[in-house]
Amino acid sequence: MIPQAEFAARRQQLAERFNADAVIVIPAAREQVRSRDTDYPFRQDSDFFYLTGFNEPDAALVLCEGQSILFCREKDPQAEIWHGRRLGPDAAISALGMDEAYCISELDDALVELLNGKAALVYAMAHQAWADKPVLAALQTLRDAPKQTKRAPNMLLDPRSELHEMRLFKSDAELMVMRKAAQISAQAHARAMQACGRLDYEYQLEAEILHEFAMQGARHPAYSTIVGSGDNACILHYTENNSTLKAGDLVLIDAGCELFGYAADITRTFPVSGQFSPEQRALYQLVLDAQHAALEVIKPGSNLVSATNRCIQVLVEGLVNLGLLQGEPAKLIEAKAYRQFFMHGLGHWLGLDVHDVGDYKVCDQDRPFAPGMVLTVEPGLYIANDADVDPKWRGIGIRIEDNVLITADGHENLTFGVPKRIDAIEALMAG
């Protein structure tokens, strides 16, 4: 868990990034209707959660004149009988370290007073659309009342560039949560490998994954679980998960849990029967070699483009050696001939969002890695059934993905706990 003091420090740091005469408004998420009178499981807005640790809908955080002010749902015994407990404004002050707290119904009038005479409003318009109405109404009220000596801010700034820069660098407390999420997710992948031989359908492997998540306190996946066997693995975001598991096929599982808001994101590919065929073995080892090559580059001062280029070099040379590409590797890379088999990026930032926030370029230059960043490293090869190659390669999809923390002297693989060497996978499945 993230300590309350860290949330308070984040709020102070964000406020210091803007003019002292600015008002910062960060709204929470709302519940989303799934069908008729049922809702999707609530998932808090990541920016709001990063600053508060508060996991209720219909709330807003206001930072103004060095104060943290929370607007949230009021206590309501009748509503709480039906839908669960609410913290309420009175308890929010001590529980969340706020300076003041009020009912969300008071937000409209409060914004008029808080914004009056201030130089800037810091608010992400249209991000949480429900909050636009009270914000715009407050601005209009102030603009319409010059004779009452009211004055609206003359600047509207977006907090996300500053806030997302903060989120890019993980604290020790965040990393403790992310290591645990990675551990749970790794154990789920290992469980799926061990269970595969006695299962018949992709969704049964998905059930093994989700059960392991829930049994360890991570009740929700960080994203829709991908279980693609055979040529389904060549669909990058395949989520139907309803095909039969067939001996002789590979199965690709891309799954990670969410724990206290933080995501893990692991992909492993393994043989349904527990043994790689010669073609599967050759392609799998090539992907693994490409990942190892990329990881050698990942350290402070390097960047994602450099790691990607090294990965592509290994993949292309291997594809030429296997006969899937013909020509000089350098020319094939220049022509991007590999894109028919490897069409996505090498990785992405990871944190409160599975595709986490943070710029990949700074001043139009590729951003150098720095300690505290966490990213995925996920090379792959996808040989579609209609690919213009020897039929023995067709219908094979492989991806290997780990979560990597940039450290002062290199990197740390957070997801080391699930096998990825061919012999280790086969041994685990045999055992």
Salt bridges, closest charged atoms under 4 A:
GLU6 OE2 - ARG10 NH2 2.73
ASP45 OD1 - HIS127 NE2 2.69
ASP47 OD2 - HIS164 NE2 3.07
ASP47 OD1 - ARG167 NH1 2.49
GLU56 OE1 - ARG73 NH2 3.17
ASP58 OD1 - ARG30 NE 2.82
GLU65 OE2 - LYS118 NZ 3.26
GLU80 OE1 - LYS75 NZ 3.03
GLU113 OE2 - LYS150 NZ 3.96
ASP158 OD2 - ARG160 NH2 2.61
GLU162 OE1 - ARG17 NH1 2.79
GLU165 OE2 - ARG367 NH2 2.33
GLU174 OE2 - ARG10 NH2 3.58
GLU208 OE1 - ARG191 NE 2.61
GLU208 OE2 - ARG198 NH2 3.28
GLU212 OE1 - ARG191 NH1 2.83
ASP254 OD2 - ARG399 NH2 2.96
GLU258 OE1 - ARG43 NH2 3.09
ASP265 OD2 - HIS348 NE2 3.10
ASP353 OD2 - ARG167 NH2 2.87
ASP356 OD1 - ARG167 NH2 2.81
ASP356 OD2 - LYS170 NZ 2.87
ASP366 OD1 - LYS361 NZ 2.72
GLU378 OE2 - HIS348 NE2 3.22
GLU378 OE1 - ARG399 NE 3.93
GLU401 OE2 - HIS348 NE2 4.00
ASP402 OD1 - ARG268 NH2 2.79
ASP402 OD2 - LYS420 NZ 2.78
GLU412 OE1 - ARG179 NH2 2.94
ASP423 OD1 - ARG421 NE 3.01
GLU426 OE2 - ARG281 NH2 3.05
